[in-house]
């Protein structure tokens, strides 16, 4: 059995509607300022240099209407399946494969409910075989891209010669809520966007990089840090504790512990790469890992151009690193509900 699964290709996709941050800020002011007494103070989050634009599965005006589960679910199924197909096809093309070559598809998504799952809904359009193994995963949130890469790599490694397709697709914009007058909702409205990313993996000596280790750490008594609330209107974001100071205080020790199990150290890596959850989170991670402030350029660029897309975001960063030429060793990490951090070590193929 090959020692490692290999990353063959990575690709991304976005929905058609672009939200310039100034336009979102204007719409938020019109709809929140007269109903939410603390809005003017909170509105400064729209002026942060961290996010310049984002993309959504529906035009901006659509989100300003009264919406419930049926409307949000229909938009999720439409937007998520479209992005799934585009990202997956790009990744397969880059790998020199076709959909009928895929033995297993791992689908990561936490921003909508689909039963049958997204992979089943696109199966005919993609051209998947009837005997493809489908592994849909829900609930990983922002950690999903990295955790999904770990799952897909282990599946590829366990079956030499098999081809595994990972697709992470999120429509975070569907959590924008005109009815929720909370700080968390205002922050989400200023930050989140939609997108998808796909990765092709195979247990082979070639490819772009080998997945040499992965790990996950969940902190006890942290369920309240991040997640969804569920009511008749749809999903609503939960941020009950500040994430940047938590990341600065706890991420280094958690990641170091995961690496130690694989007999690795932080110093073994040429590039530490992260899911850019927000500009304050990126700054906190730079501090936590003693990186020069502003050194996480790709993370900041992805955040500025696409916002926080939850699970796919870390894979957007990975795509940029691949395009620039992967360093000899890269550690990719992300944090998500649980509260959990996931990491994957990629060693550039010879």
C-alpha positions as CSV (number, residue, x, y, z in Angstrom):
1,X,0.0,0.0,0.0
2,X,1.4,3.5,-0.9
3,X,2.4,5.4,2.2
4,X,0.5,8.5,1.4
5,X,-2.5,9.7,-0.6
6,X,-1.6,12.4,-3.1
7,X,-3.2,15.7,-4.0
8,X,-3.7,15.5,-7.8
9,X,-5.6,18.8,-8.3
10,X,-7.6,21.5,-6.6
11,X,-10.2,23.9,-8.1
12,X,-12.8,26.4,-7.0
13,X,-16.1,27.9,-8.1
14,X,-18.3,30.8,-7.0
15,X,-21.9,31.8,-7.7
16,X,-22.9,34.5,-10.2
17,X,-23.9,37.4,-7.9
18,X,-21.2,39.7,-6.6
19,X,-21.8,41.8,-3.5
20,X,-19.5,44.8,-3.2
21,X,-19.1,45.5,0.5
22,X,-20.2,49.1,0.1
23,X,-23.5,47.9,-1.3
24,X,-24.1,45.4,1.5
25,X,-23.3,48.1,4.0
26,X,-25.8,50.4,2.4
27,X,-28.6,47.8,2.4
28,X,-27.8,46.8,6.0
29,X,-28.1,50.4,7.1
30,X,-31.5,50.8,5.4
31,X,-32.9,47.6,6.9
32,X,-31.3,47.6,10.4
33,X,-30.6,51.1,11.6
34,X,-34.1,52.1,12.5
35,X,-34.9,48.8,14.2
36,X,-31.6,48.0,16.0
37,X,-30.4,50.7,18.5
38,X,-26.8,49.5,18.5
39,X,-26.5,49.2,14.7
40,X,-24.4,52.4,14.1
41,X,-21.7,51.2,16.4
42,X,-21.7,47.7,14.9
43,X,-21.9,49.0,11.3
44,X,-18.1,49.6,11.5
45,X,-17.6,45.9,10.7
46,X,-18.7,46.7,7.1
47,X,-15.8,49.2,6.9
48,X,-13.1,46.7,7.8
49,X,-10.5,46.4,5.2
50,X,-10.7,42.6,5.5
51,X,-13.6,42.1,3.1
52,X,-14.1,44.0,-0.1
53,X,-16.6,41.8,-1.9
54,X,-18.3,38.4,-1.8
55,X,-20.5,36.2,-3.9
56,X,-24.0,34.9,-3.4
57,X,-26.4,32.3,-4.9
58,X,-29.1,35.0,-5.2
59,X,-28.9,38.8,-6.0
60,X,-28.6,41.1,-3.0
61,X,-32.2,42.3,-3.3
62,X,-33.5,38.7,-2.8
63,X,-32.1,38.6,0.7
64,X,-33.9,41.7,1.8
65,X,-37.3,40.0,1.3
66,X,-39.2,38.1,4.0
67,X,-37.8,34.5,3.7
68,X,-38.4,31.2,5.4
69,X,-37.2,27.6,5.1
70,X,-38.8,26.8,1.8
71,X,-37.2,29.8,0.0
72,X,-33.8,29.4,1.6
73,X,-33.8,25.6,0.9
74,X,-34.7,26.0,-2.7
75,X,-31.9,28.6,-3.1
76,X,-29.5,26.2,-1.4
77,X,-30.3,23.3,-3.6
78,X,-30.1,25.3,-6.7
79,X,-26.9,27.2,-5.9
80,X,-25.0,24.4,-4.1
81,X,-25.6,21.9,-6.9
82,X,-24.5,24.4,-9.6
83,X,-21.3,25.2,-7.7
84,X,-20.7,21.5,-7.0
85,X,-20.7,20.7,-10.7
86,X,-18.5,23.6,-11.7
87,X,-15.8,23.0,-9.0
88,X,-15.8,19.2,-9.4
89,X,-15.5,19.4,-13.2
90,X,-12.7,21.9,-13.0
91,X,-10.8,19.7,-10.6
92,X,-11.4,16.6,-12.7
93,X,-10.2,18.4,-15.9
94,X,-7.1,19.6,-14.1
95,X,-6.4,16.0,-13.0
96,X,-6.9,14.6,-16.5
97,X,-9.9,12.5,-15.3
98,X,-13.6,12.2,-16.0
99,X,-16.4,11.7,-13.5
100,X,-16.7,8.0,-14.4
101,X,-13.2,7.5,-13.1
102,X,-14.2,8.6,-9.6
103,X,-14.6,5.8,-7.0
104,X,-15.6,7.8,-4.0
105,X,-17.0,11.3,-3.6
106,X,-16.8,13.1,-0.2
107,X,-19.2,16.1,0.0
108,X,-18.8,18.7,2.8
109,X,-21.6,21.2,3.4
110,X,-23.3,22.7,6.5
111,X,-25.4,25.6,5.1
112,X,-28.4,23.7,4.0
113,X,-30.1,20.3,4.2
114,X,-30.3,18.0,1.2
115,X,-31.8,14.5,1.2
116,X,-31.0,13.0,-1.2
117,X,-27.6,14.6,-0.7
118,X,-25.9,17.0,-3.2
119,X,-23.7,14.3,-4.7
120,X,-26.8,12.2,-5.6
121,X,-28.6,15.2,-7.1
122,X,-25.7,15.9,-9.5
123,X,-24.8,12.3,-10.2
124,X,-26.4,12.1,-13.6
125,X,-25.2,15.5,-14.7
126,X,-21.7,14.8,-13.6
127,X,-21.6,11.3,-15.1
128,X,-20.7,9.4,-11.9
129,X,-20.8,5.6,-12.1
130,X,-23.7,3.8,-10.4
131,X,-21.4,2.1,-8.0
132,X,-19.7,5.3,-6.8
133,X,-19.4,5.5,-3.0
134,X,-21.0,8.7,-1.6
135,X,-19.8,10.2,1.7
136,X,-21.9,13.3,2.6
137,X,-20.7,15.1,5.7
138,X,-22.7,17.8,7.6
139,X,-21.9,20.0,10.6
140,X,-18.1,20.7,10.3
141,X,-18.7,24.3,9.4
142,X,-15.5,26.3,8.7
143,X,-13.3,23.4,9.6
144,X,-14.9,21.3,6.9
145,X,-12.5,21.9,4.0
146,X,-9.5,20.7,6.0
147,X,-11.3,17.9,7.8
148,X,-12.8,16.8,4.5
149,X,-9.4,16.7,2.9
150,X,-8.3,14.5,5.8
151,X,-11.3,12.1,5.3
152,X,-10.8,12.0,1.6
153,X,-7.1,11.3,1.9
154,X,-7.6,8.4,4.3
155,X,-10.2,6.9,1.9
156,X,-7.8,7.2,-1.0
157,X,-4.9,5.7,1.0
158,X,-7.0,2.8,2.1
159,X,-7.8,1.7,-1.4
160,X,-4.7,2.0,-3.7
161,X,-5.6,2.8,-7.2
162,X,-9.0,4.4,-6.4
163,X,-9.8,8.0,-7.2
164,X,-11.4,10.2,-4.5
165,X,-13.2,13.5,-5.2
166,X,-13.7,15.9,-2.4
167,X,-16.2,18.7,-2.9
168,X,-16.8,21.4,-0.2
169,X,-19.7,23.7,-1.0
170,X,-21.4,26.3,1.1
171,X,-24.1,29.0,0.7
172,X,-23.4,31.0,3.8
173,X,-25.3,34.0,2.5
174,X,-28.6,32.1,3.1
175,X,-28.0,32.7,6.9
176,X,-28.4,36.5,6.3
177,X,-31.5,37.3,8.5
178,X,-33.5,40.5,8.3
179,X,-35.5,39.4,11.3
180,X,-32.6,38.8,13.7
181,X,-31.5,42.0,15.5
182,X,-28.4,40.7,17.0
183,X,-24.7,41.5,16.9
184,X,-23.9,38.0,15.6
185,X,-26.3,38.5,12.6
186,X,-24.7,41.9,11.7
187,X,-21.2,40.4,11.8
188,X,-22.3,37.4,9.7
189,X,-24.0,39.8,7.2
190,X,-20.7,41.7,6.9
191,X,-18.5,38.6,6.5
192,X,-20.0,35.5,4.9
193,X,-20.1,34.6,1.2
194,X,-20.8,31.5,-0.9
195,X,-18.4,29.3,-2.8
196,X,-17.2,25.7,-3.6
197,X,-13.9,23.9,-3.9
198,X,-13.0,20.5,-5.2
199,X,-9.9,18.3,-4.8
200,X,-8.9,15.1,-6.5
201,X,-6.8,12.6,-4.6
202,X,-5.3,9.2,-5.3
203,X,-2.8,6.9,-3.6
204,X,0.1,7.4,-6.0
205,X,3.7,8.5,-5.9
206,X,2.9,11.4,-8.3
207,X,0.6,14.4,-8.0
208,X,1.2,17.8,-6.5
209,X,1.8,16.8,-2.9
210,X,1.4,13.9,-0.5
211,X,-0.9,14.1,2.5
212,X,1.5,12.9,5.1
213,X,-0.6,13.4,8.3
214,X,-3.8,14.9,9.6
215,X,-5.3,15.6,12.9
216,X,-8.2,17.1,14.8
217,X,-8.6,18.7,18.2
218,X,-11.8,19.5,20.0
219,X,-11.8,21.7,23.1
220,X,-14.2,20.7,25.9
221,X,-17.1,22.9,26.9
222,X,-16.9,25.0,23.8
223,X,-20.1,24.2,22.0
224,X,-21.3,27.8,22.4
225,X,-18.4,29.4,20.4
226,X,-19.8,28.8,16.9
227,X,-22.8,27.1,15.3
228,X,-26.3,27.4,13.9
229,X,-29.6,28.2,15.6
230,X,-32.6,26.7,13.9
231,X,-36.1,28.2,13.8
232,X,-39.0,28.6,11.4
233,X,-37.1,31.3,9.4
234,X,-34.0,29.2,8.7
235,X,-30.5,29.0,10.1
236,X,-29.0,31.7,12.2
237,X,-25.4,32.2,13.2
238,X,-24.1,31.7,16.7
239,X,-21.0,33.5,17.9
240,X,-21.3,33.4,21.7
241,X,-17.6,33.9,22.4
242,X,-15.0,35.9,20.7
243,X,-13.0,33.7,18.3
244,X,-9.8,35.8,17.7
245,X,-8.7,35.8,21.4
246,X,-9.5,32.1,21.7
247,X,-7.4,31.3,18.6
248,X,-4.5,33.4,19.8
249,X,-4.6,31.6,23.2
250,X,-5.2,28.0,22.2
251,X,-4.4,27.2,18.6
252,X,-0.6,26.8,18.9
253,X,-0.8,24.2,21.7
254,X,-3.5,22.3,19.9
255,X,-1.7,22.2,16.6
256,X,1.6,21.3,18.3
257,X,0.0,18.4,20.1
258,X,-1.4,17.0,16.8
259,X,2.0,17.3,15.1
260,X,3.8,15.7,18.0
261,X,1.8,12.5,17.5
262,X,3.2,12.4,14.0
263,X,6.7,13.2,15.3
264,X,6.6,16.6,13.5
265,X,7.2,20.2,14.8
266,X,6.0,23.6,13.7
267,X,9.6,24.3,12.5
268,X,9.4,21.5,10.0
269,X,7.0,23.5,7.8
270,X,7.9,26.1,5.2
271,X,4.4,27.5,5.2
272,X,1.6,27.6,7.8
273,X,-1.7,28.1,6.0
274,X,-5.0,28.9,7.6
275,X,-8.7,29.2,7.0
276,X,-9.2,33.1,7.1
277,X,-12.3,33.3,9.2
278,X,-12.0,37.1,9.4
279,X,-9.4,39.8,9.5
280,X,-9.1,39.7,13.3
281,X,-8.8,35.9,13.2
282,X,-6.0,36.1,10.7
283,X,-4.1,38.6,12.8
284,X,-4.7,36.5,15.9
285,X,-3.2,33.4,14.1
286,X,-0.2,35.4,13.1
287,X,0.4,36.3,16.7
288,X,-0.3,32.8,18.0
289,X,2.3,31.2,15.6
290,X,4.8,34.1,15.9
291,X,4.5,35.0,12.2
292,X,5.2,38.5,10.9
293,X,2.1,40.6,10.9
294,X,0.7,40.6,7.4
295,X,2.6,37.6,6.3
296,X,-0.5,35.5,5.6
297,X,-1.0,37.3,2.3
298,X,-3.0,34.6,0.4
299,X,-5.4,34.3,3.4
300,X,-6.0,38.0,3.5
301,X,-6.4,38.1,-0.3
302,X,-9.0,35.3,-0.3
303,X,-10.9,37.0,2.6
304,X,-10.9,40.3,0.7
305,X,-12.1,38.9,-2.6
306,X,-14.6,36.2,-1.4
307,X,-15.3,36.8,2.3
308,X,-15.6,33.8,4.7
309,X,-17.2,31.0,2.7
310,X,-16.9,28.5,5.6
311,X,-15.6,25.0,4.5
312,X,-14.3,25.9,1.0
313,X,-12.2,28.9,2.1
314,X,-9.1,27.0,3.3
315,X,-9.1,25.1,-0.1
316,X,-9.3,28.5,-1.9
317,X,-6.1,29.3,0.0
318,X,-4.6,25.9,-1.0
319,X,-5.4,26.6,-4.6
320,X,-3.5,29.9,-4.4
321,X,-0.5,28.2,-2.9
322,X,-0.6,25.5,-5.6
323,X,-0.7,28.2,-8.3
324,X,2.3,30.0,-6.7
325,X,4.2,26.7,-6.3
326,X,3.8,24.7,-3.1
327,X,6.6,25.0,-0.6
328,X,8.4,21.7,0.4
329,X,6.0,21.3,3.4
330,X,2.8,23.1,4.1
331,X,0.5,22.8,7.2
332,X,-3.1,23.7,6.4
333,X,-5.5,24.3,9.3
334,X,-9.0,25.5,10.0
335,X,-11.3,26.1,13.0
336,X,-15.0,25.3,13.2
337,X,-17.9,24.4,15.4
338,X,-17.3,21.9,18.1
339,X,-15.2,24.0,18.9
340,X,-12.6,22.2,16.8
341,X,-9.4,22.7,14.8
342,X,-8.4,20.4,11.9
343,X,-5.0,20.2,10.2
344,X,-3.4,18.5,7.2
345,X,0.3,18.3,6.3
346,X,1.1,18.4,2.6
347,X,4.6,17.5,1.4
348,X,5.4,18.6,-2.1
349,X,5.8,15.6,-4.5
350,X,9.3,15.1,-5.9
